[in-house]
Structure formats: C-alpha cells, structure tokens
C-alpha cells in the first residue's frame, strides 16, 4: 500500500463507457487517473491502443493509466466505482483491503440493490466502513462527457464539507458538479428515472404520440417525487439535476439504454430480445423499486406496470388499459 494517498490521483474502478468518459473528464481537469479493470487482456489492449470498444472513437487522455492491478488504487485520494448497481457490492468488497482509511469512495451507479433493497451509498457503507461514501448522479451520457460537451451533475454526501470538497475535486472543464447533502433524494432520482425511461420508450415504440409521452414523463415524475419525499428526500433535489433533469434526458433519446429497451418492447420484441447484450439498469431496479414503494405505501402505477411487463405478468396492452382505467383524481 502506498505510504500516503495522493490527492491529485483519482482511481476509477470500472473501464466501461461511463468509466472511460469520467476518466477523460477528470484528466482534462488536471487529475492523474488510474483506470482499473479486472480483465487483464482488455486492459492490456487499452494500454496499447489507448482506445476501447465501449466508446468507439474516444482516445484515453495521456494522464489516464489503465491497470489490472487492484493494489495500484491504494495511492488514490478519491475512488469512483463505476460499475452496474448490482455489481457494486462485489467490487467494493474487492477494494476493502486495498484502500487507505478515510479515502472517499463515490458510487456512480443508479439503482437499488436487489435482495437487500439498499441504496448504493448504503452498500458502500456496509462494505467500506473506513471510507466515507458519496454518490454521483445526474443527466449525463458517456459520449457527451467523453467529448468534453457541457454537462452538469450532482455529487451528494451526508457531510456538507465533504460533498463540497468532492465536487471541487471532480469538477473539470465542461463537467460541472453541484454538491448536496441529500443523498437519498439523489439516489432515488437516479434509480427511479431508469424504470420510468423504459415506460417512455414503450410509449414511443407504440407510436402513441408526443402528448402521451409528455403525460407519461410528468406523471412518472410525480411518482418519483412521492417516493423520494416519503424516504426523506428534498423537493428541490427531486426537482433538480439528479431527479427531473435526469428523467428528462433519459426519457428523450435512444442513447439511453433504458429508453431503448422500452422502445424495442413497444415495437413488439420480447424482454430477452429487447434487452440484447446491453445492460439497462431499470430492468433490474423495477421490482425492488416497486417493493420499496409498497413498503412505504406509495402509489407508483407506472413503475408497477413496467415491473409487471418485464416479469411477464401483464402484456403492454393490458398494462396501458389498466393505467388508463384508473379512477379520476385531482392532479395534486
């Protein structure tokens, strides 16, 4: 283990598209970046070509060092875990014996752990008790960030000073971070919007029109906000980048894997065909999100319909019919 952590060195665990995009953004901000992956062959190819199939056309910045050596991450002053939500625990446990105590660890996943129902910051707290957890979320596509296009996201940690310091550490030209202490609000926004984006994709796939899509996004946000407030999230957070902002982005384009999944379902593909080889976090989050809503007596009919369609309990037509047949009520 390194004698001291280097505050200018940031480690990224996860060399997928989002990990590479963040690595390049942070490198443009003057940081030295260690990009760790567990596949030695893939990392060796990245070291040689400075490129990855995850983000075609993107070349790694000169201060980004791909490495298959987990121990190399010991010198980092900040660690970002950039893996799917359901793999976060596994990677965090691998990091536990390597990281220096006190080094903050940031989850960049948007989801809820299946089985435990834990948020990402709670998983980090369980696995890395000596390392303060934080979460990074907001409206951001990997291609945009990798290319240096203007992007703004939210960094949340329970300690205000740590949140502010991390936001400053991770900000870079074209990559603006706002800081928050509302960890639960930020997490719920990121998790729920993925499920709702599947619904938006279904609406588009069925060619139900822009009016239906606008209604879906608006009522979907109402569901997200109800659950977020019930769990202690702040209204201003839910209305911000990591809530409404991320929902608008994810529900509007096929760049979103969740929207693309819904689009394929709406066009008639079955769940397996629609998923293909691409990971859509919302498909894994839907059931646990609905369970969480039920536990807190919160109505989330759109999210519940997505869960039922993904699980094969309802057809898309039956789900739409049930939603449209719900009793009339005041919008508030």
LODREN-409896 format. One line per field, with one value per residue (C-alpha): x negated, y, z; residue number from 1; residue in one letter; chain. Coordinates in Angstrom, 1 decimal, decimal comma. Example, Ala and Ser with C-alpha at 12.3 -4.5 7.8 and 13.67 -1.06 7.14 Angstrom:
px <- [-12,3 | -13,7]
py <- [-4,5 | -1,1]
pz <- [7,8 | 7,1]
num <- [1 | 2]
residuo <- [A | S]
cadena <- [A | A]
//
This chain:
px <- [0,0 | -1,2 | -2,7 | -0,2 | 2,8 | 2,2 | 5,0 | 4,4 | 4,8 | 8,3 | 9,0 | 11,8 | 12,9 | 14,7 | 13,5 | 16,8 | 18,2 | 19,1 | 15,8 | 13,8 | 15,8 | 15,2 | 11,5 | 11,1 | 13,1 | 11,1 | 7,8 | 8,8 | 9,2 | 5,6 | 6,0 | 3,9 | 6,4 | 5,9 | 8,5 | 8,8 | 10,4 | 10,3 | 9,8 | 6,0 | 6,4 | 8,9 | 6,7 | 3,5 | 5,3 | 6,4 | 2,8 | 1,6 | 4,2 | 5,4 | 8,9 | 11,9 | 14,8 | 17,1 | 16,6 | 15,6 | 13,6 | 12,6 | 8,9 | 7,8 | 6,2 | 2,4 | 2,7 | 5,1 | 3,4 | 5,3 | 4,2 | 5,3 | 3,6 | 6,0 | 3,2 | 2,3 | 5,5 | 4,1 | 2,4 | 5,6 | 7,0 | 10,5 | 12,1 | 15,0 | 16,8 | 18,3 | 20,0 | 23,6 | 25,6 | 25,9 | 22,2 | 21,3 | 21,1 | 18,7 | 16,3 | 16,5 | 15,5 | 12,5 | 11,4 | 11,9 | 8,4 | 6,7 | 7,9 | 6,5 | 8,8 | 10,6 | 10,3 | 13,8 | 15,5 | 18,1 | 20,7 | 21,5 | 24,3 | 28,0 | 30,0 | 31,2 | 29,6 | 31,8 | 32,3 | 31,3 | 33,2 | 30,2 | 29,2 | 25,7 | 24,4 | 25,7 | 23,9 | 20,7 | 21,1 | 21,5 | 18,5 | 16,1 | 16,8 | 13,5 | 14,2 | 16,8 | 19,4 | 20,8 | 22,9 | 22,6 | 25,7 | 27,4 | 28,3 | 25,2 | 24,4 | 20,9 | 20,3 | 21,1 | 18,8 | 16,0 | 16,1 | 16,0 | 19,5 | 21,1 | 22,6 | 23,8 | 24,4 | 24,8 | 22,4 | 24,0 | 22,5 | 24,0 | 21,4 | 21,7 | 18,0 | 17,1 | 19,7 | 18,3 | 14,7 | 15,5 | 17,5 | 14,4 | 12,1 | 14,2 | 15,2 | 13,4 | 13,7 | 17,2 | 18,0 | 19,7 | 20,7 | 23,2 | 23,0 | 25,7 | 26,2 | 29,5 | 28,1 | 31,4 | 33,0 | 30,2 | 30,2 | 34,0 | 33,9 | 31,2 | 32,9 | 36,5 | 35,8 | 34,3 | 37,6 | 39,7 | 37,5 | 38,5 | 42,1 | 41,3 | 39,6 | 42,7 | 44,9 | 42,5 | 42,3 | 46,1 | 46,2 | 48,6 | 47,6 | 45,8 | 48,8 | 48,8 | 45,0 | 45,3 | 48,1 | 46,0 | 43,0 | 45,0 | 47,0 | 43,8 | 42,1 | 45,0 | 44,3 | 40,6 | 41,2 | 43,8 | 41,4 | 38,4 | 40,2 | 41,5 | 37,9 | 36,8 | 35,6 | 35,9 | 38,3 | 35,5 | 33,3 | 36,0 | 36,7 | 33,0 | 30,4 | 30,4 | 34,2 | 36,2 | 33,1 | 32,0 | 35,6 | 36,0 | 32,7 | 33,3 | 36,8 | 36,0 | 33,4 | 32,4 | 28,9 | 30,5 | 30,3 | 33,5 | 35,4 | 34,0 | 35,2 | 38,7 | 38,6 | 37,9 | 40,7 | 43,1 | 42,3 | 43,1 | 39,9 | 40,0 | 38,0 | 35,0 | 34,8 | 35,3 | 32,5 | 30,0 | 26,4 | 26,8 | 27,4 | 30,5 | 30,3 | 34,1 | 34,8 | 33,0 | 34,3 | 38,1 | 39,1 | 37,1 | 38,3 | 41,9 | 41,3 | 39,9 | 42,9 | 45,3 | 43,4 | 43,9 | 47,5 | 46,6 | 48,5 | 46,3 | 48,6 | 46,3 | 43,3 | 45,5 | 46,7 | 43,2 | 42,3 | 45,3 | 44,5 | 40,8 | 41,8 | 44,4 | 47,4 | 49,0 | 48,9 | 48,2 | 51,8 | 53,2 | 50,8 | 51,9 | 55,6 | 55,2 | 53,4 | 56,0 | 58,8 | 57,5 | 60,0 | 60,0 | 58,4 | 57,1 | 53,6 | 52,1]
py <- [0,0 | 3,5 | 5,4 | 8,3 | 8,9 | 11,3 | 13,9 | 14,6 | 10,9 | 9,6 | 5,9 | 4,7 | 1,1 | 0,1 | 0,7 | 0,7 | 3,6 | 5,8 | 4,9 | 6,0 | 9,1 | 10,1 | 9,3 | 11,6 | 14,4 | 14,2 | 14,1 | 17,2 | 18,8 | 18,1 | 14,9 | 11,8 | 8,9 | 5,2 | 3,2 | -0,3 | -3,3 | -6,9 | -8,3 | -8,2 | -8,8 | -6,0 | -3,6 | -4,7 | -3,8 | -0,5 | 0,3 | -0,5 | 1,3 | 3,9 | 3,1 | 0,9 | -0,7 | 0,7 | 4,2 | 4,0 | 6,9 | 8,1 | 8,1 | 8,0 | 11,1 | 10,9 | 11,1 | 8,2 | 4,9 | 1,7 | -1,0 | -4,6 | -4,3 | -3,6 | -2,7 | 0,3 | 2,0 | 2,4 | 5,6 | 7,3 | 10,2 | 9,6 | 6,4 | 6,2 | 2,9 | 2,9 | -0,5 | -1,6 | -1,2 | -5,0 | -5,4 | -2,6 | -4,8 | -7,2 | -4,5 | -2,6 | -5,8 | -6,2 | -2,7 | -3,1 | -4,4 | -2,1 | 1,5 | 3,7 | 4,6 | 8,0 | 8,0 | 8,8 | 6,4 | 7,6 | 5,4 | 6,3 | 3,6 | 4,4 | 1,7 | -0,2 | -3,4 | -6,4 | -8,7 | -6,1 | -3,1 | -0,9 | 2,3 | 2,5 | 4,6 | 2,1 | -0,7 | 1,3 | 1,9 | -1,8 | -2,9 | 0,0 | 1,3 | 3,1 | 5,1 | 7,8 | 7,1 | 9,5 | 9,3 | 10,9 | 11,2 | 13,5 | 13,9 | 12,7 | 10,5 | 8,9 | 10,1 | 13,7 | 13,7 | 11,9 | 14,5 | 17,4 | 18,6 | 20,7 | 18,5 | 19,2 | 16,6 | 16,3 | 15,0 | 14,0 | 13,1 | 13,2 | 15,6 | 19,1 | 19,8 | 16,5 | 17,0 | 20,4 | 19,2 | 16,2 | 18,4 | 20,6 | 17,6 | 16,0 | 19,1 | 19,7 | 21,9 | 21,2 | 18,9 | 20,9 | 19,4 | 20,7 | 19,4 | 18,2 | 16,5 | 14,9 | 11,5 | 9,7 | 12,3 | 12,0 | 8,2 | 7,8 | 10,2 | 8,1 | 4,8 | 5,6 | 7,5 | 4,4 | 2,5 | 5,4 | 5,7 | 2,1 | 3,2 | 6,3 | 4,0 | 1,8 | 4,8 | 5,8 | 2,2 | 2,0 | 5,4 | 6,7 | 10,3 | 13,2 | 14,1 | 10,6 | 10,8 | 14,2 | 12,8 | 9,8 | 11,8 | 14,2 | 11,5 | 9,4 | 12,3 | 12,6 | 9,0 | 9,6 | 12,7 | 10,9 | 8,1 | 10,5 | 12,7 | 9,6 | 8,4 | 11,8 | 13,3 | 17,1 | 18,5 | 20,8 | 17,8 | 15,8 | 18,9 | 19,3 | 17,7 | 14,2 | 14,0 | 15,8 | 16,7 | 13,1 | 11,9 | 14,4 | 13,3 | 9,5 | 9,6 | 11,5 | 9,6 | 6,1 | 6,9 | 5,8 | 2,0 | 2,0 | 4,0 | 1,7 | -1,3 | 0,2 | 1,2 | -2,4 | -3,7 | -1,2 | -2,4 | -6,0 | -7,5 | -9,8 | -9,0 | -11,1 | -9,7 | -6,2 | -6,4 | -7,8 | -7,5 | -4,1 | -3,5 | -1,5 | -0,7 | -0,1 | -3,7 | -4,8 | -1,9 | -2,1 | -4,9 | -3,6 | 0,0 | -1,2 | -3,2 | -0,1 | 1,9 | -0,7 | -0,8 | 2,9 | 2,8 | 5,0 | 4,5 | 4,1 | 2,7 | 3,4 | 1,8 | -1,1 | -1,5 | -1,6 | -4,2 | -6,3 | -6,2 | -7,1 | -10,0 | -11,2 | -10,7 | -8,2 | -7,5 | -4,0 | -3,6 | -4,8 | -2,5 | 0,5 | -0,4 | -0,7 | 2,7 | 4,5 | 2,9 | 4,2 | 6,3 | 10,0 | 12,2 | 15,7 | 16,2 | 17,4]
pz <- [0,0 | -0,8 | 2,1 | 1,6 | -0,6 | -3,5 | -3,5 | -7,2 | -8,1 | -8,7 | -9,2 | -11,3 | -10,8 | -14,0 | -17,5 | -19,3 | -21,3 | -18,2 | -16,5 | -19,6 | -20,0 | -16,4 | -16,6 | -19,6 | -18,0 | -14,8 | -16,7 | -18,6 | -15,2 | -14,4 | -12,4 | -12,7 | -13,2 | -12,6 | -14,6 | -13,1 | -14,7 | -13,8 | -17,3 | -17,9 | -21,7 | -22,1 | -20,0 | -22,0 | -25,2 | -23,8 | -22,7 | -26,2 | -28,3 | -25,8 | -27,0 | -26,0 | -27,8 | -25,1 | -26,5 | -30,2 | -31,4 | -27,9 | -27,1 | -23,5 | -22,2 | -21,7 | -17,9 | -17,7 | -16,8 | -17,4 | -14,9 | -14,0 | -10,6 | -7,8 | -5,4 | -7,6 | -6,4 | -2,9 | -3,8 | -4,9 | -2,9 | -4,2 | -5,7 | -8,1 | -8,5 | -12,0 | -12,3 | -12,6 | -9,4 | -8,9 | -9,1 | -6,7 | -3,6 | -5,3 | -6,4 | -3,1 | -1,2 | -3,5 | -2,7 | 1,0 | 1,8 | -0,6 | 0,1 | 2,8 | 5,6 | 5,1 | 1,3 | 0,0 | -2,3 | -4,8 | -6,4 | -10,0 | -10,3 | -10,5 | -8,9 | -5,8 | -4,7 | -5,3 | -2,3 | 0,3 | -1,0 | -0,1 | -1,9 | -3,3 | -0,5 | 2,0 | 0,2 | 0,3 | 4,0 | 4,6 | 2,6 | 3,2 | 6,7 | 6,9 | 3,7 | 3,6 | 0,8 | -1,7 | -4,9 | -8,3 | -10,4 | -12,9 | -16,6 | -18,4 | -21,4 | -21,6 | -25,2 | -24,3 | -21,2 | -23,1 | -25,9 | -23,4 | -24,1 | -21,3 | -18,6 | -15,1 | -12,4 | -8,6 | -6,0 | -2,8 | 0,6 | 4,1 | 5,3 | 3,7 | 3,8 | 2,2 | -0,5 | -1,4 | -1,4 | -3,6 | -6,1 | -6,4 | -6,8 | -9,5 | -11,5 | -14,8 | -17,9 | -19,3 | -16,4 | -13,6 | -10,3 | -7,8 | -4,3 | -1,9 | 1,4 | 0,2 | -0,6 | -0,6 | -2,9 | -5,4 | -5,3 | -5,7 | -8,7 | -10,4 | -9,7 | -10,5 | -13,7 | -15,3 | -14,7 | -16,0 | -19,1 | -20,0 | -19,9 | -22,1 | -24,6 | -24,7 | -25,5 | -28,3 | -29,6 | -29,8 | -31,6 | -29,1 | -29,8 | -28,1 | -26,0 | -24,4 | -23,9 | -22,1 | -19,9 | -19,1 | -18,1 | -16,0 | -14,1 | -13,8 | -12,2 | -9,7 | -8,7 | -8,4 | -6,2 | -4,0 | -3,2 | -2,8 | -0,3 | 1,6 | 2,1 | 3,3 | 0,0 | -0,5 | -3,1 | -4,5 | -5,1 | -6,8 | -9,0 | -9,8 | -11,9 | -10,4 | -10,4 | -13,0 | -15,1 | -15,4 | -16,1 | -19,0 | -20,6 | -20,1 | -21,4 | -24,6 | -26,7 | -27,7 | -26,3 | -23,1 | -22,7 | -20,6 | -23,2 | -26,0 | -24,0 | -23,8 | -27,4 | -28,5 | -26,2 | -27,6 | -31,1 | -30,3 | -29,1 | -26,1 | -23,0 | -23,9 | -27,5 | -26,3 | -23,7 | -26,2 | -25,0 | -23,4 | -19,7 | -18,8 | -15,1 | -14,9 | -15,8 | -12,6 | -10,5 | -11,3 | -9,0 | -6,0 | -6,6 | -6,5 | -3,4 | -1,7 | -2,8 | -1,4 | 1,9 | 2,3 | 1,0 | -2,0 | -5,3 | -8,3 | -11,0 | -14,0 | -12,3 | -11,2 | -14,8 | -16,1 | -13,5 | -14,5 | -18,2 | -17,6 | -15,4 | -17,9 | -15,6 | -17,9 | -21,7 | -22,7 | -23,9 | -20,6 | -18,7 | -20,8 | -20,3 | -16,6 | -16,3 | -18,4 | -16,4 | -13,0 | -11,1 | -11,9 | -9,3 | -8,8 | -10,3 | -7,0]
num <- [1 | 2 | 3 | 4 | 5 | 6 | 7 | 8 | 9 | 10 | 11 | 12 | 13 | 14 | 15 | 16 | 17 | 18 | 19 | 20 | 21 | 22 | 23 | 24 | 25 | 26 | 27 | 28 | 29 | 30 | 31 | 32 | 33 | 34 | 35 | 36 | 37 | 38 | 39 | 40 | 41 | 42 | 43 | 44 | 45 | 46 | 47 | 48 | 49 | 50 | 51 | 52 | 53 | 54 | 55 | 56 | 57 | 58 | 59 | 60 | 61 | 62 | 63 | 64 | 65 | 66 | 67 | 68 | 69 | 70 | 71 | 72 | 73 | 74 | 75 | 76 | 77 | 78 | 79 | 80 | 81 | 82 | 83 | 84 | 85 | 86 | 87 | 88 | 89 | 90 | 91 | 92 | 93 | 94 | 95 | 96 | 97 | 98 | 99 | 100 | 101 | 102 | 103 | 104 | 105 | 106 | 107 | 108 | 109 | 110 | 111 | 112 | 113 | 114 | 115 | 116 | 117 | 118 | 119 | 120 | 121 | 122 | 123 | 124 | 125 | 126 | 127 | 128 | 129 | 130 | 131 | 132 | 133 | 134 | 135 | 136 | 137 | 138 | 139 | 140 | 141 | 142 | 143 | 144 | 145 | 146 | 147 | 148 | 149 | 150 | 151 | 152 | 153 | 154 | 155 | 156 | 157 | 158 | 159 | 160 | 161 | 162 | 163 | 164 | 165 | 166 | 167 | 168 | 169 | 170 | 171 | 172 | 173 | 174 | 175 | 176 | 177 | 178 | 179 | 180 | 181 | 182 | 183 | 184 | 185 | 186 | 187 | 188 | 189 | 190 | 191 | 192 | 193 | 194 | 195 | 196 | 197 | 198 | 199 | 200 | 201 | 202 | 203 | 204 | 205 | 206 | 207 | 208 | 209 | 210 | 211 | 212 | 213 | 214 | 215 | 216 | 217 | 218 | 219 | 220 | 221 | 222 | 223 | 224 | 225 | 226 | 227 | 228 | 229 | 230 | 231 | 232 | 233 | 234 | 235 | 236 | 237 | 238 | 239 | 240 | 241 | 242 | 243 | 244 | 245 | 246 | 247 | 248 | 249 | 250 | 251 | 252 | 253 | 254 | 255 | 256 | 257 | 258 | 259 | 260 | 261 | 262 | 263 | 264 | 265 | 266 | 267 | 268 | 269 | 270 | 271 | 272 | 273 | 274 | 275 | 276 | 277 | 278 | 279 | 280 | 281 | 282 | 283 | 284 | 285 | 286 | 287 | 288 | 289 | 290 | 291 | 292 | 293 | 294 | 295 | 296 | 297 | 298 | 299 | 300 | 301 | 302 | 303 | 304 | 305 | 306 | 307 | 308 | 309 | 310 | 311 | 312 | 313 | 314 | 315 | 316 | 317 | 318 | 319 | 320 | 321 | 322 | 323 | 324 | 325 | 326 | 327 | 328 | 329 | 330 | 331 | 332]
residuo <- [X | X | X | X | X | X | X | X | X | X | X | X | X | X | X | X | X | X | X | X | X | X | X | X | X | X | X | X | X | X | X | X | X | X | X | X | X | X | X | X | X | X | X | X | X | X | X | X | X | X | X | X | X | X | X | X | X | X | X | X | X | X | X | X | X | X | X | X | X | X | X | X | X | X | X | X | X | X | X | X | X | X | X | X | X | X | X | X | X | X | X | X | X | X | X | X | X | X | X | X | X | X | X | X | X | X | X | X | X | X | X | X | X | X | X | X | X | X | X | X | X | X | X | X | X | X | X | X | X | X | X | X | X | X | X | X | X | X | X | X | X | X | X | X | X | X | X | X | X | X | X | X | X | X | X | X | X | X | X | X | X | X | X | X | X | X | X | X | X | X | X | X | X | X | X | X | X | X | X | X | X | X | X | X | X | X | X | X | X | X | X | X | X | X | X | X | X | X | X | X | X | X | X | X | X | X | X | X | X | X | X | X | X | X | X | X | X | X | X | X | X | X | X | X | X | X | X | X | X | X | X | X | X | X | X | X | X | X | X | X | X | X | X | X | X | X | X | X | X | X | X | X | X | X | X | X | X | X | X | X | X | X | X | X | X | X | X | X | X | X | X | X | X | X | X | X | X | X | X | X | X | X | X | X | X | X | X | X | X | X | X | X | X | X | X | X | X | X | X | X | X | X | X | X | X | X | X | X | X | X | X | X | X | X | X | X | X | X | X | X | X | X | X | X | X | X | X | X | X | X | X | X]
cadena <- [A | A | A | A | A | A | A | A | A | A | A | A | A | A | A | A | A | A | A | A | A | A | A | A | A | A | A | A | A | A | A | A | A | A | A | A | A | A | A | A | A | A | A | A | A | A | A | A | A | A | A | A | A | A | A | A | A | A | A | A | A | A | A | A | A | A | A | A | A | A | A | A | A | A | A | A | A | A | A | A | A | A | A | A | A | A | A | A | A | A | A | A | A | A | A | A | A | A | A | A | A | A | A | A | A | A | A | A | A | A | A | A | A | A | A | A | A | A | A | A | A | A | A | A | A | A | A | A | A | A | A | A | A | A | A | A | A | A | A | A | A | A | A | A | A | A | A | A | A | A | A | A | A | A | A | A | A | A | A | A | A | A | A | A | A | A | A | A | A | A | A | A | A | A | A | A | A | A | A | A | A | A | A | A | A | A | A | A | A | A | A | A | A | A | A | A | A | A | A | A | A | A | A | A | A | A | A | A | A | A | A | A | A | A | A | A | A | A | A | A | A | A | A | A | A | A | A | A | A | A | A | A | A | A | A | A | A | A | A | A | A | A | A | A | A | A | A | A | A | A | A | A | A | A | A | A | A | A | A | A | A | A | A | A | A | A | A | A | A | A | A | A | A | A | A | A | A | A | A | A | A | A | A | A | A | A | A | A | A | A | A | A | A | A | A | A | A | A | A | A | A | A | A | A | A | A | A | A | A | A | A | A | A | A | A | A | A | A | A | A | A | A | A | A | A | A | A | A | A | A | A | A]
//
